[in-house]
């Protein structure tokens, strides 16, 4: 794992857009990029070095699984989003809608993807931090407006041991695979 290269990719002061997969990796200790997602959010974002925004689509996607699991399960996600320093959940407004419509027309993005990236464009972020390698292809040609920073690109094989305390929830059950659930929900499975 290399935070040095991640620090170089995300220069101090650059605003970032966190997509669903990056936040899901932060919340899911079993995800291979969990430690990197924690570094981005707990160190770079929380310190103010790289202020971040999230789309309301991302907020919605993060809330689905906890709402299905337990009636009050979503409160932890909401509390995190409200309390995390330098992280702003951006509402969908006319500018976000306009940028999303441009992406749908020009790049044929799906509505959720268009709204997520439209949020970043309207918020004038420099980078999309993601765990989804497909974003680089989808955003090819828009590098002058937003660059893709894929967390998995900063992993080095066999160097990311999972701390024992992150492998299970407080009640002893294994940590859920939130990233896989988001991927399944996006593909309709």
PyMOL commands that set and color helices and strands:
alter all, ss='L'
color gray80, all
select helices_A, chain A and resi 3-9+20-27+34-45+56-69+74-83+94-107+111-122+134-138+151-154+164-166+178-187
alter helices_A, ss='H'
color red, helices_A
select strands_A, chain A and resi 16-18+52-55+87-90+127-130+147-150
alter strands_A, ss='S'
color yellow, strands_A
deselect
rebuild
show_as cartoon
